[in-house]
Amino acid sequence: MSLSKNITLTVNDYSIKLSSEIKLYQYDQLKLKFEINEYGINVANGIKTRQLMPVQFLNAVLYIESPEGIDSVEYAEIEENAVTFYLSSIQTKHLGVSKMQIQLSDDDGCQITLPEFTFEIRKNIYDGEMQVTDTFLYDVASNSLLIDENNNLVVVQ
């Protein structure tokens, strides 16, 4: 029997399947959803076929090994063979390459630990406060509606 993994990264309801190493940015807050399947042997009419089957589990823990140590995240949601974890800025604060590993268990006490995989946390290209200066708001006819004068917005009539 062998296990396969499909990794889907979802940020602000945009999902993308990942086939290579996961790359995140420092202090990101995101949802990781893992679909977990296993290959098994199905026997029908005396014929054995290899078949992809969902893994049924009731509990899941995501272990994160960062350069600072090991942290864990409990599952947020389990639907059929998919488990969702929410990572906060606490889990994405350490720069560099780290490891993740998922541990599953069922109501009979059976437990399986999936192989570890790596991910990288990179520094954002901009790490500071945004300041907006010289703000102007125009309507369609290019008439000035708002002007920023010394941090006070002035409505132009």
Chimera marker file (.cmm) of the C-alpha trace (Angstrom):
<marker_set name="trace">
<marker id="1" x="0.000" y="0.000" z="0.000" r="1" g="1" b="0" radius="0.5"/>
<marker id="2" x="1.272" y="3.480" z="-0.778" r="1" g="1" b="0" radius="0.5"/>
<marker id="3" x="0.048" y="6.982" z="-0.017" r="1" g="1" b="0" radius="0.5"/>
<marker id="4" x="-0.102" y="9.957" z="-2.340" r="1" g="1" b="0" radius="0.5"/>
<marker id="5" x="-0.615" y="13.594" z="-1.508" r="1" g="1" b="0" radius="0.5"/>
<marker id="6" x="-2.156" y="16.493" z="-3.369" r="1" g="1" b="0" radius="0.5"/>
<marker id="7" x="-1.414" y="19.887" z="-1.893" r="1" g="1" b="0" radius="0.5"/>
<marker id="8" x="-3.721" y="22.819" z="-2.520" r="1" g="1" b="0" radius="0.5"/>
<marker id="9" x="-2.785" y="26.280" z="-1.297" r="1" g="1" b="0" radius="0.5"/>
<marker id="10" x="-5.749" y="28.615" z="-0.757" r="1" g="1" b="0" radius="0.5"/>
<marker id="11" x="-5.278" y="32.320" z="-0.109" r="1" g="1" b="0" radius="0.5"/>
<marker id="12" x="-8.332" y="34.603" z="0.007" r="1" g="1" b="0" radius="0.5"/>
<marker id="13" x="-10.479" y="31.878" z="-1.602" r="1" g="1" b="0" radius="0.5"/>
<marker id="14" x="-8.001" y="31.447" z="-4.494" r="1" g="1" b="0" radius="0.5"/>
<marker id="15" x="-6.747" y="27.862" z="-4.678" r="1" g="1" b="0" radius="0.5"/>
<marker id="16" x="-3.783" y="26.459" z="-6.558" r="1" g="1" b="0" radius="0.5"/>
<marker id="17" x="-2.448" y="22.926" z="-6.636" r="1" g="1" b="0" radius="0.5"/>
<marker id="18" x="1.195" y="22.683" z="-5.631" r="1" g="1" b="0" radius="0.5"/>
<marker id="19" x="3.494" y="20.023" z="-7.009" r="1" g="1" b="0" radius="0.5"/>
<marker id="20" x="6.790" y="21.456" z="-5.815" r="1" g="1" b="0" radius="0.5"/>
<marker id="21" x="8.077" y="22.803" z="-2.547" r="1" g="1" b="0" radius="0.5"/>
<marker id="22" x="5.690" y="25.142" z="-0.747" r="1" g="1" b="0" radius="0.5"/>
<marker id="23" x="6.902" y="28.740" z="-0.566" r="1" g="1" b="0" radius="0.5"/>
<marker id="24" x="5.281" y="31.170" z="1.869" r="1" g="1" b="0" radius="0.5"/>
<marker id="25" x="6.100" y="34.673" z="2.986" r="1" g="1" b="0" radius="0.5"/>
<marker id="26" x="6.934" y="35.743" z="6.505" r="1" g="1" b="0" radius="0.5"/>
<marker id="27" x="3.866" y="36.441" z="8.673" r="1" g="1" b="0" radius="0.5"/>
<marker id="28" x="1.403" y="35.138" z="6.058" r="1" g="1" b="0" radius="0.5"/>
<marker id="29" x="-1.897" y="33.846" z="7.437" r="1" g="1" b="0" radius="0.5"/>
<marker id="30" x="-3.362" y="31.117" z="5.280" r="1" g="1" b="0" radius="0.5"/>
<marker id="31" x="-5.377" y="27.957" z="4.937" r="1" g="1" b="0" radius="0.5"/>
<marker id="32" x="-3.690" y="24.689" z="3.880" r="1" g="1" b="0" radius="0.5"/>
<marker id="33" x="-5.992" y="21.948" z="2.625" r="1" g="1" b="0" radius="0.5"/>
<marker id="34" x="-4.611" y="18.440" z="2.106" r="1" g="1" b="0" radius="0.5"/>
<marker id="35" x="-6.458" y="15.693" z="0.236" r="1" g="1" b="0" radius="0.5"/>
<marker id="36" x="-5.214" y="12.352" z="1.524" r="1" g="1" b="0" radius="0.5"/>
<marker id="37" x="-5.686" y="9.157" z="-0.500" r="1" g="1" b="0" radius="0.5"/>
<marker id="38" x="-4.152" y="5.698" z="-0.454" r="1" g="1" b="0" radius="0.5"/>
<marker id="39" x="-3.629" y="3.128" z="-3.161" r="1" g="1" b="0" radius="0.5"/>
<marker id="40" x="-5.182" y="-0.215" z="-2.353" r="1" g="1" b="0" radius="0.5"/>
<marker id="41" x="-6.133" y="-3.431" z="-4.068" r="1" g="1" b="0" radius="0.5"/>
<marker id="42" x="-9.756" y="-3.813" z="-5.127" r="1" g="1" b="0" radius="0.5"/>
<marker id="43" x="-10.981" y="-7.325" z="-5.935" r="1" g="1" b="0" radius="0.5"/>
<marker id="44" x="-14.039" y="-7.655" z="-8.176" r="1" g="1" b="0" radius="0.5"/>
<marker id="45" x="-15.039" y="-10.915" z="-9.894" r="1" g="1" b="0" radius="0.5"/>
<marker id="46" x="-11.666" y="-12.410" z="-8.978" r="1" g="1" b="0" radius="0.5"/>
<marker id="47" x="-9.757" y="-9.591" z="-10.705" r="1" g="1" b="0" radius="0.5"/>
<marker id="48" x="-7.368" y="-7.500" z="-8.625" r="1" g="1" b="0" radius="0.5"/>
<marker id="49" x="-6.965" y="-3.857" z="-9.579" r="1" g="1" b="0" radius="0.5"/>
<marker id="50" x="-4.977" y="-1.075" z="-7.978" r="1" g="1" b="0" radius="0.5"/>
<marker id="51" x="-7.346" y="1.691" z="-6.932" r="1" g="1" b="0" radius="0.5"/>
<marker id="52" x="-7.044" y="5.114" z="-5.338" r="1" g="1" b="0" radius="0.5"/>
<marker id="53" x="-9.125" y="5.194" z="-2.150" r="1" g="1" b="0" radius="0.5"/>
<marker id="54" x="-9.786" y="7.958" z="0.347" r="1" g="1" b="0" radius="0.5"/>
<marker id="55" x="-8.324" y="7.603" z="3.829" r="1" g="1" b="0" radius="0.5"/>
<marker id="56" x="-11.001" y="7.830" z="6.527" r="1" g="1" b="0" radius="0.5"/>
<marker id="57" x="-9.780" y="9.632" z="9.657" r="1" g="1" b="0" radius="0.5"/>
<marker id="58" x="-11.262" y="11.634" z="12.515" r="1" g="1" b="0" radius="0.5"/>
<marker id="59" x="-8.311" y="13.620" z="13.808" r="1" g="1" b="0" radius="0.5"/>
<marker id="60" x="-5.336" y="15.293" z="12.170" r="1" g="1" b="0" radius="0.5"/>
<marker id="61" x="-2.345" y="17.224" z="13.473" r="1" g="1" b="0" radius="0.5"/>
<marker id="62" x="0.132" y="19.180" z="11.358" r="1" g="1" b="0" radius="0.5"/>
<marker id="63" x="3.611" y="19.270" z="12.868" r="1" g="1" b="0" radius="0.5"/>
<marker id="64" x="5.875" y="22.113" z="11.801" r="1" g="1" b="0" radius="0.5"/>
<marker id="65" x="9.603" y="21.862" z="12.433" r="1" g="1" b="0" radius="0.5"/>
<marker id="66" x="11.058" y="25.346" z="12.109" r="1" g="1" b="0" radius="0.5"/>
<marker id="67" x="14.620" y="26.437" z="12.881" r="1" g="1" b="0" radius="0.5"/>
<marker id="68" x="13.310" y="27.419" z="16.336" r="1" g="1" b="0" radius="0.5"/>
<marker id="69" x="11.770" y="24.058" z="17.231" r="1" g="1" b="0" radius="0.5"/>
<marker id="70" x="8.608" y="22.016" z="16.690" r="1" g="1" b="0" radius="0.5"/>
<marker id="71" x="5.116" y="23.468" z="16.701" r="1" g="1" b="0" radius="0.5"/>
<marker id="72" x="1.797" y="21.778" z="15.995" r="1" g="1" b="0" radius="0.5"/>
<marker id="73" x="-1.486" y="22.883" z="14.470" r="1" g="1" b="0" radius="0.5"/>
<marker id="74" x="-4.748" y="21.033" z="15.071" r="1" g="1" b="0" radius="0.5"/>
<marker id="75" x="-7.078" y="20.445" z="12.146" r="1" g="1" b="0" radius="0.5"/>
<marker id="76" x="-9.680" y="23.096" z="11.466" r="1" g="1" b="0" radius="0.5"/>
<marker id="77" x="-11.985" y="21.021" z="9.313" r="1" g="1" b="0" radius="0.5"/>
<marker id="78" x="-12.167" y="17.472" z="7.978" r="1" g="1" b="0" radius="0.5"/>
<marker id="79" x="-14.388" y="16.614" z="5.002" r="1" g="1" b="0" radius="0.5"/>
<marker id="80" x="-14.226" y="13.089" z="3.594" r="1" g="1" b="0" radius="0.5"/>
<marker id="81" x="-10.513" y="12.650" z="2.772" r="1" g="1" b="0" radius="0.5"/>
<marker id="82" x="-9.532" y="16.340" z="2.984" r="1" g="1" b="0" radius="0.5"/>
<marker id="83" x="-8.164" y="18.073" z="6.049" r="1" g="1" b="0" radius="0.5"/>
<marker id="84" x="-7.767" y="21.826" z="6.441" r="1" g="1" b="0" radius="0.5"/>
<marker id="85" x="-5.276" y="23.609" z="8.698" r="1" g="1" b="0" radius="0.5"/>
<marker id="86" x="-5.107" y="27.346" z="9.370" r="1" g="1" b="0" radius="0.5"/>
<marker id="87" x="-1.611" y="28.783" z="9.738" r="1" g="1" b="0" radius="0.5"/>
<marker id="88" x="-1.310" y="32.046" z="11.620" r="1" g="1" b="0" radius="0.5"/>
<marker id="89" x="1.526" y="34.540" z="11.494" r="1" g="1" b="0" radius="0.5"/>
<marker id="90" x="3.060" y="32.665" z="14.463" r="1" g="1" b="0" radius="0.5"/>
<marker id="91" x="3.693" y="29.561" z="12.323" r="1" g="1" b="0" radius="0.5"/>
<marker id="92" x="5.084" y="31.624" z="9.408" r="1" g="1" b="0" radius="0.5"/>
<marker id="93" x="7.432" y="33.931" z="11.292" r="1" g="1" b="0" radius="0.5"/>
<marker id="94" x="10.681" y="31.915" z="10.968" r="1" g="1" b="0" radius="0.5"/>
<marker id="95" x="12.626" y="32.532" z="7.754" r="1" g="1" b="0" radius="0.5"/>
<marker id="96" x="14.255" y="29.625" z="5.929" r="1" g="1" b="0" radius="0.5"/>
<marker id="97" x="13.463" y="26.050" z="4.987" r="1" g="1" b="0" radius="0.5"/>
<marker id="98" x="11.398" y="24.053" z="7.470" r="1" g="1" b="0" radius="0.5"/>
<marker id="99" x="9.486" y="20.755" z="7.500" r="1" g="1" b="0" radius="0.5"/>
<marker id="100" x="5.831" y="19.756" z="7.821" r="1" g="1" b="0" radius="0.5"/>
<marker id="101" x="4.396" y="16.376" z="8.708" r="1" g="1" b="0" radius="0.5"/>
<marker id="102" x="0.775" y="15.243" z="9.108" r="1" g="1" b="0" radius="0.5"/>
<marker id="103" x="-0.375" y="12.678" z="11.648" r="1" g="1" b="0" radius="0.5"/>
<marker id="104" x="-3.828" y="11.094" z="11.253" r="1" g="1" b="0" radius="0.5"/>
<marker id="105" x="-5.845" y="8.990" z="13.685" r="1" g="1" b="0" radius="0.5"/>
<marker id="106" x="-9.285" y="7.372" z="13.759" r="1" g="1" b="0" radius="0.5"/>
<marker id="107" x="-11.792" y="6.447" z="16.459" r="1" g="1" b="0" radius="0.5"/>
<marker id="108" x="-10.198" y="2.993" z="16.954" r="1" g="1" b="0" radius="0.5"/>
<marker id="109" x="-6.922" y="4.596" z="18.026" r="1" g="1" b="0" radius="0.5"/>
<marker id="110" x="-5.144" y="3.695" z="14.790" r="1" g="1" b="0" radius="0.5"/>
<marker id="111" x="-2.568" y="6.287" z="13.852" r="1" g="1" b="0" radius="0.5"/>
<marker id="112" x="-0.585" y="6.969" z="10.700" r="1" g="1" b="0" radius="0.5"/>
<marker id="113" x="2.175" y="9.525" z="10.182" r="1" g="1" b="0" radius="0.5"/>
<marker id="114" x="2.670" y="10.699" z="6.614" r="1" g="1" b="0" radius="0.5"/>
<marker id="115" x="6.158" y="11.373" z="5.228" r="1" g="1" b="0" radius="0.5"/>
<marker id="116" x="7.538" y="14.828" z="5.956" r="1" g="1" b="0" radius="0.5"/>
<marker id="117" x="7.866" y="17.487" z="3.284" r="1" g="1" b="0" radius="0.5"/>
<marker id="118" x="9.713" y="20.788" z="3.178" r="1" g="1" b="0" radius="0.5"/>
<marker id="119" x="8.501" y="24.334" z="2.796" r="1" g="1" b="0" radius="0.5"/>
<marker id="120" x="10.269" y="27.674" z="2.683" r="1" g="1" b="0" radius="0.5"/>
<marker id="121" x="9.379" y="30.969" z="4.327" r="1" g="1" b="0" radius="0.5"/>
<marker id="122" x="10.782" y="34.007" z="2.578" r="1" g="1" b="0" radius="0.5"/>
<marker id="123" x="11.002" y="37.624" z="3.624" r="1" g="1" b="0" radius="0.5"/>
<marker id="124" x="8.543" y="40.047" z="2.029" r="1" g="1" b="0" radius="0.5"/>
<marker id="125" x="10.128" y="42.494" z="-0.409" r="1" g="1" b="0" radius="0.5"/>
<marker id="126" x="8.521" y="45.348" z="1.501" r="1" g="1" b="0" radius="0.5"/>
<marker id="127" x="8.727" y="45.282" z="5.291" r="1" g="1" b="0" radius="0.5"/>
<marker id="128" x="7.543" y="48.621" z="6.618" r="1" g="1" b="0" radius="0.5"/>
<marker id="129" x="4.638" y="50.990" z="6.821" r="1" g="1" b="0" radius="0.5"/>
<marker id="130" x="2.898" y="52.252" z="3.730" r="1" g="1" b="0" radius="0.5"/>
<marker id="131" x="2.483" y="56.003" z="3.539" r="1" g="1" b="0" radius="0.5"/>
<marker id="132" x="0.265" y="57.649" z="0.980" r="1" g="1" b="0" radius="0.5"/>
<marker id="133" x="1.136" y="61.178" z="-0.045" r="1" g="1" b="0" radius="0.5"/>
<marker id="134" x="-0.453" y="63.620" z="-2.441" r="1" g="1" b="0" radius="0.5"/>
<marker id="135" x="-3.816" y="61.895" z="-2.693" r="1" g="1" b="0" radius="0.5"/>
<marker id="136" x="-6.249" y="63.122" z="-5.329" r="1" g="1" b="0" radius="0.5"/>
<marker id="137" x="-9.630" y="61.702" z="-6.291" r="1" g="1" b="0" radius="0.5"/>
<marker id="138" x="-11.126" y="62.566" z="-9.672" r="1" g="1" b="0" radius="0.5"/>
<marker id="139" x="-14.463" y="61.823" z="-11.283" r="1" g="1" b="0" radius="0.5"/>
<marker id="140" x="-14.953" y="60.558" z="-14.839" r="1" g="1" b="0" radius="0.5"/>
<marker id="141" x="-14.799" y="64.094" z="-16.292" r="1" g="1" b="0" radius="0.5"/>
<marker id="142" x="-11.436" y="64.661" z="-14.539" r="1" g="1" b="0" radius="0.5"/>
<marker id="143" x="-12.940" y="67.114" z="-12.064" r="1" g="1" b="0" radius="0.5"/>
<marker id="144" x="-11.124" y="67.115" z="-8.733" r="1" g="1" b="0" radius="0.5"/>
<marker id="145" x="-13.286" y="65.723" z="-5.909" r="1" g="1" b="0" radius="0.5"/>
<marker id="146" x="-10.845" y="65.183" z="-3.014" r="1" g="1" b="0" radius="0.5"/>
<marker id="147" x="-7.435" y="66.696" z="-2.350" r="1" g="1" b="0" radius="0.5"/>
<marker id="148" x="-5.045" y="65.692" z="0.429" r="1" g="1" b="0" radius="0.5"/>
<marker id="149" x="-3.795" y="68.844" z="2.162" r="1" g="1" b="0" radius="0.5"/>
<marker id="150" x="-1.455" y="68.109" z="5.102" r="1" g="1" b="0" radius="0.5"/>
<marker id="151" x="-3.183" y="64.797" z="5.945" r="1" g="1" b="0" radius="0.5"/>
<marker id="152" x="-6.636" y="66.395" z="5.727" r="1" g="1" b="0" radius="0.5"/>
<marker id="153" x="-8.901" y="65.374" z="2.893" r="1" g="1" b="0" radius="0.5"/>
<marker id="154" x="-10.652" y="68.382" z="1.412" r="1" g="1" b="0" radius="0.5"/>
<marker id="155" x="-13.797" y="67.987" z="-0.676" r="1" g="1" b="0" radius="0.5"/>
<marker id="156" x="-13.704" y="70.218" z="-3.739" r="1" g="1" b="0" radius="0.5"/>
<marker id="157" x="-17.107" y="71.593" z="-4.764" r="1" g="1" b="0" radius="0.5"/>
<link id1="1" id2="2" r="1" g="1" b="0" radius="0.2"/>
<link id1="2" id2="3" r="1" g="1" b="0" radius="0.2"/>
<link id1="3" id2="4" r="1" g="1" b="0" radius="0.2"/>
<link id1="4" id2="5" r="1" g="1" b="0" radius="0.2"/>
<link id1="5" id2="6" r="1" g="1" b="0" radius="0.2"/>
<link id1="6" id2="7" r="1" g="1" b="0" radius="0.2"/>
<link id1="7" id2="8" r="1" g="1" b="0" radius="0.2"/>
<link id1="8" id2="9" r="1" g="1" b="0" radius="0.2"/>
<link id1="9" id2="10" r="1" g="1" b="0" radius="0.2"/>
<link id1="10" id2="11" r="1" g="1" b="0" radius="0.2"/>
<link id1="11" id2="12" r="1" g="1" b="0" radius="0.2"/>
<link id1="12" id2="13" r="1" g="1" b="0" radius="0.2"/>
<link id1="13" id2="14" r="1" g="1" b="0" radius="0.2"/>
<link id1="14" id2="15" r="1" g="1" b="0" radius="0.2"/>
<link id1="15" id2="16" r="1" g="1" b="0" radius="0.2"/>
<link id1="16" id2="17" r="1" g="1" b="0" radius="0.2"/>
<link id1="17" id2="18" r="1" g="1" b="0" radius="0.2"/>
<link id1="18" id2="19" r="1" g="1" b="0" radius="0.2"/>
<link id1="19" id2="20" r="1" g="1" b="0" radius="0.2"/>
<link id1="20" id2="21" r="1" g="1" b="0" radius="0.2"/>
<link id1="21" id2="22" r="1" g="1" b="0" radius="0.2"/>
<link id1="22" id2="23" r="1" g="1" b="0" radius="0.2"/>
<link id1="23" id2="24" r="1" g="1" b="0" radius="0.2"/>
<link id1="24" id2="25" r="1" g="1" b="0" radius="0.2"/>
<link id1="25" id2="26" r="1" g="1" b="0" radius="0.2"/>
<link id1="26" id2="27" r="1" g="1" b="0" radius="0.2"/>
<link id1="27" id2="28" r="1" g="1" b="0" radius="0.2"/>
<link id1="28" id2="29" r="1" g="1" b="0" radius="0.2"/>
<link id1="29" id2="30" r="1" g="1" b="0" radius="0.2"/>
<link id1="30" id2="31" r="1" g="1" b="0" radius="0.2"/>
<link id1="31" id2="32" r="1" g="1" b="0" radius="0.2"/>
<link id1="32" id2="33" r="1" g="1" b="0" radius="0.2"/>
<link id1="33" id2="34" r="1" g="1" b="0" radius="0.2"/>
<link id1="34" id2="35" r="1" g="1" b="0" radius="0.2"/>
<link id1="35" id2="36" r="1" g="1" b="0" radius="0.2"/>
<link id1="36" id2="37" r="1" g="1" b="0" radius="0.2"/>
<link id1="37" id2="38" r="1" g="1" b="0" radius="0.2"/>
<link id1="38" id2="39" r="1" g="1" b="0" radius="0.2"/>
<link id1="39" id2="40" r="1" g="1" b="0" radius="0.2"/>
<link id1="40" id2="41" r="1" g="1" b="0" radius="0.2"/>
<link id1="41" id2="42" r="1" g="1" b="0" radius="0.2"/>
<link id1="42" id2="43" r="1" g="1" b="0" radius="0.2"/>
<link id1="43" id2="44" r="1" g="1" b="0" radius="0.2"/>
<link id1="44" id2="45" r="1" g="1" b="0" radius="0.2"/>
<link id1="45" id2="46" r="1" g="1" b="0" radius="0.2"/>
<link id1="46" id2="47" r="1" g="1" b="0" radius="0.2"/>
<link id1="47" id2="48" r="1" g="1" b="0" radius="0.2"/>
<link id1="48" id2="49" r="1" g="1" b="0" radius="0.2"/>
<link id1="49" id2="50" r="1" g="1" b="0" radius="0.2"/>
<link id1="50" id2="51" r="1" g="1" b="0" radius="0.2"/>
<link id1="51" id2="52" r="1" g="1" b="0" radius="0.2"/>
<link id1="52" id2="53" r="1" g="1" b="0" radius="0.2"/>
<link id1="53" id2="54" r="1" g="1" b="0" radius="0.2"/>
<link id1="54" id2="55" r="1" g="1" b="0" radius="0.2"/>
<link id1="55" id2="56" r="1" g="1" b="0" radius="0.2"/>
<link id1="56" id2="57" r="1" g="1" b="0" radius="0.2"/>
<link id1="57" id2="58" r="1" g="1" b="0" radius="0.2"/>
<link id1="58" id2="59" r="1" g="1" b="0" radius="0.2"/>
<link id1="59" id2="60" r="1" g="1" b="0" radius="0.2"/>
<link id1="60" id2="61" r="1" g="1" b="0" radius="0.2"/>
<link id1="61" id2="62" r="1" g="1" b="0" radius="0.2"/>
<link id1="62" id2="63" r="1" g="1" b="0" radius="0.2"/>
<link id1="63" id2="64" r="1" g="1" b="0" radius="0.2"/>
<link id1="64" id2="65" r="1" g="1" b="0" radius="0.2"/>
<link id1="65" id2="66" r="1" g="1" b="0" radius="0.2"/>
<link id1="66" id2="67" r="1" g="1" b="0" radius="0.2"/>
<link id1="67" id2="68" r="1" g="1" b="0" radius="0.2"/>
<link id1="68" id2="69" r="1" g="1" b="0" radius="0.2"/>
<link id1="69" id2="70" r="1" g="1" b="0" radius="0.2"/>
<link id1="70" id2="71" r="1" g="1" b="0" radius="0.2"/>
<link id1="71" id2="72" r="1" g="1" b="0" radius="0.2"/>
<link id1="72" id2="73" r="1" g="1" b="0" radius="0.2"/>
<link id1="73" id2="74" r="1" g="1" b="0" radius="0.2"/>
<link id1="74" id2="75" r="1" g="1" b="0" radius="0.2"/>
<link id1="75" id2="76" r="1" g="1" b="0" radius="0.2"/>
<link id1="76" id2="77" r="1" g="1" b="0" radius="0.2"/>
<link id1="77" id2="78" r="1" g="1" b="0" radius="0.2"/>
<link id1="78" id2="79" r="1" g="1" b="0" radius="0.2"/>
<link id1="79" id2="80" r="1" g="1" b="0" radius="0.2"/>
<link id1="80" id2="81" r="1" g="1" b="0" radius="0.2"/>
<link id1="81" id2="82" r="1" g="1" b="0" radius="0.2"/>
<link id1="82" id2="83" r="1" g="1" b="0" radius="0.2"/>
<link id1="83" id2="84" r="1" g="1" b="0" radius="0.2"/>
<link id1="84" id2="85" r="1" g="1" b="0" radius="0.2"/>
<link id1="85" id2="86" r="1" g="1" b="0" radius="0.2"/>
<link id1="86" id2="87" r="1" g="1" b="0" radius="0.2"/>
<link id1="87" id2="88" r="1" g="1" b="0" radius="0.2"/>
<link id1="88" id2="89" r="1" g="1" b="0" radius="0.2"/>
<link id1="89" id2="90" r="1" g="1" b="0" radius="0.2"/>
<link id1="90" id2="91" r="1" g="1" b="0" radius="0.2"/>
<link id1="91" id2="92" r="1" g="1" b="0" radius="0.2"/>
<link id1="92" id2="93" r="1" g="1" b="0" radius="0.2"/>
<link id1="93" id2="94" r="1" g="1" b="0" radius="0.2"/>
<link id1="94" id2="95" r="1" g="1" b="0" radius="0.2"/>
<link id1="95" id2="96" r="1" g="1" b="0" radius="0.2"/>
<link id1="96" id2="97" r="1" g="1" b="0" radius="0.2"/>
<link id1="97" id2="98" r="1" g="1" b="0" radius="0.2"/>
<link id1="98" id2="99" r="1" g="1" b="0" radius="0.2"/>
<link id1="99" id2="100" r="1" g="1" b="0" radius="0.2"/>
<link id1="100" id2="101" r="1" g="1" b="0" radius="0.2"/>
<link id1="101" id2="102" r="1" g="1" b="0" radius="0.2"/>
<link id1="102" id2="103" r="1" g="1" b="0" radius="0.2"/>
<link id1="103" id2="104" r="1" g="1" b="0" radius="0.2"/>
<link id1="104" id2="105" r="1" g="1" b="0" radius="0.2"/>
<link id1="105" id2="106" r="1" g="1" b="0" radius="0.2"/>
<link id1="106" id2="107" r="1" g="1" b="0" radius="0.2"/>
<link id1="107" id2="108" r="1" g="1" b="0" radius="0.2"/>
<link id1="108" id2="109" r="1" g="1" b="0" radius="0.2"/>
<link id1="109" id2="110" r="1" g="1" b="0" radius="0.2"/>
<link id1="110" id2="111" r="1" g="1" b="0" radius="0.2"/>
<link id1="111" id2="112" r="1" g="1" b="0" radius="0.2"/>
<link id1="112" id2="113" r="1" g="1" b="0" radius="0.2"/>
<link id1="113" id2="114" r="1" g="1" b="0" radius="0.2"/>
<link id1="114" id2="115" r="1" g="1" b="0" radius="0.2"/>
<link id1="115" id2="116" r="1" g="1" b="0" radius="0.2"/>
<link id1="116" id2="117" r="1" g="1" b="0" radius="0.2"/>
<link id1="117" id2="118" r="1" g="1" b="0" radius="0.2"/>
<link id1="118" id2="119" r="1" g="1" b="0" radius="0.2"/>
<link id1="119" id2="120" r="1" g="1" b="0" radius="0.2"/>
<link id1="120" id2="121" r="1" g="1" b="0" radius="0.2"/>
<link id1="121" id2="122" r="1" g="1" b="0" radius="0.2"/>
<link id1="122" id2="123" r="1" g="1" b="0" radius="0.2"/>
<link id1="123" id2="124" r="1" g="1" b="0" radius="0.2"/>
<link id1="124" id2="125" r="1" g="1" b="0" radius="0.2"/>
<link id1="125" id2="126" r="1" g="1" b="0" radius="0.2"/>
<link id1="126" id2="127" r="1" g="1" b="0" radius="0.2"/>
<link id1="127" id2="128" r="1" g="1" b="0" radius="0.2"/>
<link id1="128" id2="129" r="1" g="1" b="0" radius="0.2"/>
<link id1="129" id2="130" r="1" g="1" b="0" radius="0.2"/>
<link id1="130" id2="131" r="1" g="1" b="0" radius="0.2"/>
<link id1="131" id2="132" r="1" g="1" b="0" radius="0.2"/>
<link id1="132" id2="133" r="1" g="1" b="0" radius="0.2"/>
<link id1="133" id2="134" r="1" g="1" b="0" radius="0.2"/>
<link id1="134" id2="135" r="1" g="1" b="0" radius="0.2"/>
<link id1="135" id2="136" r="1" g="1" b="0" radius="0.2"/>
<link id1="136" id2="137" r="1" g="1" b="0" radius="0.2"/>
<link id1="137" id2="138" r="1" g="1" b="0" radius="0.2"/>
<link id1="138" id2="139" r="1" g="1" b="0" radius="0.2"/>
<link id1="139" id2="140" r="1" g="1" b="0" radius="0.2"/>
<link id1="140" id2="141" r="1" g="1" b="0" radius="0.2"/>
<link id1="141" id2="142" r="1" g="1" b="0" radius="0.2"/>
<link id1="142" id2="143" r="1" g="1" b="0" radius="0.2"/>
<link id1="143" id2="144" r="1" g="1" b="0" radius="0.2"/>
<link id1="144" id2="145" r="1" g="1" b="0" radius="0.2"/>
<link id1="145" id2="146" r="1" g="1" b="0" radius="0.2"/>
<link id1="146" id2="147" r="1" g="1" b="0" radius="0.2"/>
<link id1="147" id2="148" r="1" g="1" b="0" radius="0.2"/>
<link id1="148" id2="149" r="1" g="1" b="0" radius="0.2"/>
<link id1="149" id2="150" r="1" g="1" b="0" radius="0.2"/>
<link id1="150" id2="151" r="1" g="1" b="0" radius="0.2"/>
<link id1="151" id2="152" r="1" g="1" b="0" radius="0.2"/>
<link id1="152" id2="153" r="1" g="1" b="0" radius="0.2"/>
<link id1="153" id2="154" r="1" g="1" b="0" radius="0.2"/>
<link id1="154" id2="155" r="1" g="1" b="0" radius="0.2"/>
<link id1="155" id2="156" r="1" g="1" b="0" radius="0.2"/>
<link id1="156" id2="157" r="1" g="1" b="0" radius="0.2"/>
</marker_set>
